Amino acid sequence: GCRIPPGPPSVPVLGSLVWLTNSPADPEPLLQRLFRRYGSVVSLRLGSSLSIYIADRRLAHAALVVHGAYLADRPSVLVAAATLLGENNHTITRASYGPVCRLLRRNLVAETLHPSRVRLFAPARCWARRVLTEKLLAGGEAVIETFRHAMFCLLLAMCFGERLDEGAVRAIAAAQREQLLYFSHQMAVFAFLPSVTKHVFRGRLRAAHALRRRQMELFMPLINARREYMKLNNSDRAKKKSDTTFEHSYVDTLLDLKLPEEERPLSDQEMINLCSEFLNAGTDTTSTAMQWIMAELVKNPAIQDKLYGEIIKVAAITGDNSQEEVPEEDLHKIPYLKAVVLEGLRKHPPGHFVLPHKAAEDIELCGAYLIPKGATVNFMVAEMGRDAEEWENPMEFAPERFVAGGDREWVDVTGNREIRMMPFGAGRRICAGLGVAMLHLEYFVANMVREFEWKEVAGDEVDFAEKREFTCVMQKPLRPRLVPRIKDE
Ligand code: HEM
């Protein structure tokens, strides 16, 4: 029969004794020890809740794809805090897998991130690339700051359909960051006995309300401007459209939505939470990945040279070396570029875990393990990409692994057929932005390599040590020397 996965001893109420000497905020080092001891699936108890961690790629496939329908819910960690703030769970990441979640997810995937819609954002990407190049050229800050700023410019443009000036971008970025920090560090207390904690920690609730108000002040004018713009007929729209307004935005689709069952449009607060989710999901993840990839290219100049050569070859085929950028239509002609990006995501996935999943029913995995209904389940993303039994010399940066042909099999990053790595998760809750994330990474990496030679600086060598923030970032930020390439006329 199946059994609950093994784990360290626990006592009722308190949970696993290991928490006395390990921090639940960063369970990775503890889990690595437990996997060595118990095998590739372990159970941990925190209070009365059971968490199961899976490091084996076949079990991950069974859980997320084969039995995926039962593992598409989310645990209610943040629900308590939202409820106390008078909010609901109507966001894609937080909602359990019901009609609301499916509607919101389908709306994002089909209406905003569908390839035909993504094409409409090409001018926004062009603008973000120019911001990126100018700031890299100016120097001064660590490149991760520049990456984050440029990505945020782009995500804001996609969200609100407006090209904002630098001051506005920085103000919203600061508010988002403060809120993210506050909610992840200070609001967790409300998961336990909210009826009691809401009195004990009422100062925290007040601060959370203030952060929400600030977000409301920043977002509502942008949402309302878009509401007015959408009311115009086509010819008025064309007249009004300045070069800072884009044709399509995520907000447009939200304004059109009707919630199932309740049959009402989204409230302002719901719209703000969805915009906030969109901005958070696409910024840190992508800029973190970009930093790791560029760090590997700095450390491996031969790979960078090869990539540059492939990029230039495509420009030569097109017969136009003088164009300002590597246009996004050409990206698919550079298979080595995709290989570099995938290898970066394998070795340095921005998230070492996925967002927590919850079992809606008892699940039996491969006839061996039982995941009881209600258990929280997570996956060891980084472990899978670095598993020496699956990958030859896993800690070597070798994009050739992902160049199709020869005896190499193609790696499917969605994990639908099989999971070899899962930087975007897999199954029903797979990253909703996978396609656009890959496009952003390929487009920006290609253009940064074409624009500059990225060189290691003596005394500021690349250091691959990791630090856990919202994503897993470089502990010592990358500080390379950028030498502008001389372009042949
Ligand atoms: C390199 C960049 C990115 C990485 C590595 C990444 C990774 C992930 C991961 C691991 C998850 C959790 C999957 C799970 O819970 O099983 C996720 C969820 C999600 N991502 Fe991404 N992501 C990236 C970029 C983006 C972008 C650009 C967007 C949108 C613009 C986006 C939107 C989302 C959304 C909405 C979810 C929630 C899906 C759900 O709960 O059903 N992501 N992402």
Boltz pocket constraint, residues with backbone or C-beta under 6 A from the ligand:
constraints:
  - pocket:
      binder: B
      contacts: [[A, 92], [A, 93], [A, 94], [A, 105], [A, 108], [A, 277], [A, 278], [A, 281], [A, 282], [A, 283], [A, 285], [A, 286], [A, 289], [A, 349], [A, 350], [A, 351], [A, 353], [A, 354], [A, 355], [A, 356], [A, 422], [A, 423], [A, 424], [A, 425], [A, 426], [A, 428], [A, 429], [A, 430], [A, 431], [A, 432], [A, 433], [A, 434], [A, 436], [A, 437]]
      max_distance: 6.0
